[in-house]
Amino acid sequence: MAGKLMHAVQYNSYGGGAAGLKHVEVPIPAPSKDEVLIKLEAASINPYDCKLQAGVARPILPRKFPFIPVFDVSGEVVEVGSGIKNFKTGDKVVSMLKSMVCLTQFPLRYVKLSGVVFGMHLFKLLNQKALDEKLDPERQTQRIINVIPGGGGLAEFCVAKGNRTVPRPPEVSAAEAAGLPIAALTAHMALTQFAGVKLDGSGPQKNILVTAASGGVGHYAVQLAKLGNTHVTATCGARNMEFVKSLGADEVLDYKTPDGAALRSPSGQKYDAIVHGTTGIPWSTFEPNLSQNGMVIALTPNPSTMMTFAWKKLTCSKKRIVPLLLDAKGENLDYLVKLVKEGKLKTVIDSKYPLSKAEDAWAKSIDGHATGKIIVEP
Ligand SMILES: NC(=O)c1ccc[n+]([C@@H]2O[C@H](COP(=O)([O-])OP(=O)(O)OC[C@H]3O[C@@H](n4cnc5c(N)ncnc54)[C@H](OP(=O)(O)O)[C@@H]3O)[C@@H](O)[C@H]2O)c1
């Protein structure tokens, strides 16, 4: 493919929203040793894509402009790097794209100064990794690098790391597969690693609340939580209540009603874990709804979340709030793809757009009212 051009959508600076996206012809990227080149069939947009453009990780990501956004992709392998043994040309795959930015020598101190996103990385790493696994600072930095995703999905071709790419069976469409990486892996991580839910249903029964249950993460979280034999309460808008029930939720609250705003379970449940995908809910609302050892898993932490997290940790509080930063693992993505194949998990598609209308998909994501996933198809 060397020297050939492809259609891609990129932005040249922070900010600008959908109007900041530009359609361009750029060279098809070449896979390095541990990468595959994928001819894209579908990509999905996540709120994080638009937040990166808005500057949430400024000035670290995107490190360089122009930047081709979007991390979640599915397509066909058309070329493999010399170190790739598990894929060959013609394989259908799904992948979460990793950073193409070299941050290997990036000083941890600089990362510390870079806002909430990296403060969150730091809290997570220092608390859960360095303390539990006794990592040295160099490995902490490496750990940060490993969890920073890259882009390249709004294009006809992209390169993907072999270890973040998994096979896509014929029973799973490209669009269904592309919806999975960030959103379903986040739901999976929140439930299994944070809430301790066993997805084979073998663990103790837990009460779970999923906020924004109609969104990308939420609709996977409800389905996975039900696989884990939990009692699920969910919040969503009035128009999506039947939809969220159809995903398996036991109780559904309209977030615009007083009970919904108070997160109050109709049957009086106290939640062992809250997979929290919205913003603007104070600790004083969560606290009375949590069970004795209940936990809020904050997907969109802000400074107030971090203060409460630190305070609860300092005071050894049993009820707590913890920020989650996705640590995407190929084996978990493989597991989720298999669940879709077996009909145990579904990707609900809000809307599909051709690559030529990528800015409309972008605007839809920024709007924040998707039901399920937003897909772009080259
Ligand atoms: N920490 C991480 O690693 C990580 C990973 C993935 C995602 N996230 C974050 O998690 C959040 C959710 O992501 P997503 O992909 O699920 O977003 P999304 O698909 O854009 O969510 C949209 C849905 O949220 C619903 N919603 C909005 N406000 C709500 C409220 N107050 N109560 C209940 N539902 C509400 C909307 O319903 P209506 O249309 O009815 O309003 C809509 O269906 C985002 O902020 C994202 O950045 C974080």
The ligand as an SDF file (V2000), in Angstrom:
LIG
                    3D

 48 52  0  0  0  0  0  0  0  0999 V2000
  -13.2710    6.7150   32.3680 N   0  0  0  0  0  0  0  0  0  0  0  0
  -13.2330    6.0370   31.2310 C   0  0  0  0  0  0  0  0  0  0  0  0
  -12.2620    5.3210   30.9460 O   0  0  0  0  0  0  0  0  0  0  0  0
  -14.4160    6.1480   30.3060 C   0  0  0  0  0  0  0  0  0  0  0  0
  -14.6090    5.2070   29.2990 C   0  0  0  0  0  0  0  0  0  0  0  0
  -15.7380    5.3200   28.4940 C   0  0  0  0  0  0  0  0  0  0  0  0
  -16.6310    6.3750   28.6970 C   0  0  0  0  0  0  0  0  0  0  0  0
  -16.3790    7.2910   29.6660 N   0  0  0  0  0  0  0  0  0  0  0  0
  -17.3040    8.4090   29.8940 C   0  0  0  0  0  0  0  0  0  0  0  0
  -18.5470    7.8800   30.3290 O   0  0  0  0  0  0  0  0  0  0  0  0
  -19.5830    8.7650   29.9440 C   0  0  0  0  0  0  0  0  0  0  0  0
  -20.6780    7.9630   29.2460 C   0  0  0  0  0  0  0  0  0  0  0  0
  -20.1590    7.4960   28.0040 O   0  0  0  0  0  0  0  0  0  0  0  0
  -21.1420    6.9460   26.8920 P   0  0  0  0  0  0  0  0  0  0  0  0
  -20.3270    6.4980   25.7520 O   0  0  0  0  0  0  0  0  0  0  0  0
  -22.1110    6.0010   27.5110 O   0  0  0  0  0  0  0  0  0  0  0  0
  -21.9270    8.3140   26.5250 O   0  0  0  0  0  0  0  0  0  0  0  0
  -23.1510    8.5230   25.5630 P   0  0  0  0  0  0  0  0  0  0  0  0
  -23.3910    7.3030   24.7380 O   0  0  0  0  0  0  0  0  0  0  0  0
  -22.9370    9.8020   24.8340 O   0  0  0  0  0  0  0  0  0  0  0  0
  -24.3970    8.7220   26.5700 O   0  0  0  0  0  0  0  0  0  0  0  0
  -25.5480    9.2650   26.0550 C   0  0  0  0  0  0  0  0  0  0  0  0
  -26.7450    8.8100   26.8820 C   0  0  0  0  0  0  0  0  0  0  0  0
  -26.6790    9.3500   28.1950 O   0  0  0  0  0  0  0  0  0  0  0  0
  -28.0140    9.6490   28.6060 C   0  0  0  0  0  0  0  0  0  0  0  0
  -27.9790   10.6600   29.6620 N   0  0  0  0  0  0  0  0  0  0  0  0
  -27.4720   11.9110   29.5780 C   0  0  0  0  0  0  0  0  0  0  0  0
  -27.5900   12.5410   30.7620 N   0  0  0  0  0  0  0  0  0  0  0  0
  -28.1940   11.6720   31.5990 C   0  0  0  0  0  0  0  0  0  0  0  0
  -28.6020   11.7200   32.9710 C   0  0  0  0  0  0  0  0  0  0  0  0
  -28.3880   12.8100   33.7100 N   0  0  0  0  0  0  0  0  0  0  0  0
  -29.1520   10.6220   33.5130 N   0  0  0  0  0  0  0  0  0  0  0  0
  -29.3730    9.5040   32.7790 C   0  0  0  0  0  0  0  0  0  0  0  0
  -29.0160    9.3920   31.4710 N   0  0  0  0  0  0  0  0  0  0  0  0
  -28.4440   10.4640   30.9020 C   0  0  0  0  0  0  0  0  0  0  0  0
  -28.6790   10.1600   27.3560 C   0  0  0  0  0  0  0  0  0  0  0  0
  -30.0550   10.0080   27.4710 O   0  0  0  0  0  0  0  0  0  0  0  0
  -31.0630   11.1890   26.9760 P   0  0  0  0  0  0  0  0  0  0  0  0
  -30.8160   11.3380   25.5160 O   0  0  0  0  0  0  0  0  0  0  0  0
  -32.4120   10.7050   27.3010 O   0  0  0  0  0  0  0  0  0  0  0  0
  -30.6760   12.4310   27.7440 O   0  0  0  0  0  0  0  0  0  0  0  0
  -28.0590    9.2740   26.2650 C   0  0  0  0  0  0  0  0  0  0  0  0
  -28.8520    8.1310   25.9780 O   0  0  0  0  0  0  0  0  0  0  0  0
  -18.9500    9.8280   29.0400 C   0  0  0  0  0  0  0  0  0  0  0  0
  -18.7320   10.9940   29.8050 O   0  0  0  0  0  0  0  0  0  0  0  0
  -17.6290    9.2040   28.6570 C   0  0  0  0  0  0  0  0  0  0  0  0
  -16.6430   10.1590   28.3530 O   0  0  0  0  0  0  0  0  0  0  0  0
  -15.2970    7.1980   30.4620 C   0  0  0  0  0  0  0  0  0  0  0  0
  1  2  1  0
  2  3  2  0
  2  4  1  0
  4  5  1  0
  4 48  2  0
  5  6  2  0
  6  7  1  0
  7  8  2  0
  8  9  1  0
  8 48  1  0
  9 10  1  0
  9 46  1  0
 10 11  1  0
 11 12  1  0
 11 44  1  0
 12 13  1  0
 13 14  1  0
 14 15  2  0
 14 16  1  0
 14 17  1  0
 17 18  1  0
 18 19  2  0
 18 20  1  0
 18 21  1  0
 21 22  1  0
 22 23  1  0
 23 24  1  0
 23 42  1  0
 24 25  1  0
 25 26  1  0
 25 36  1  0
 26 27  1  0
 26 35  1  0
 27 28  2  0
 28 29  1  0
 29 30  1  0
 29 35  2  0
 30 31  1  0
 30 32  2  0
 32 33  1  0
 33 34  2  0
 34 35  1  0
 36 37  1  0
 36 42  1  0
 37 38  1  0
 38 39  2  0
 38 40  1  0
 38 41  1  0
 42 43  1  0
 44 45  1  0
 44 46  1  0
 46 47  1  0
M  CHG  2   8   1  16  -1
M  END
$$$$
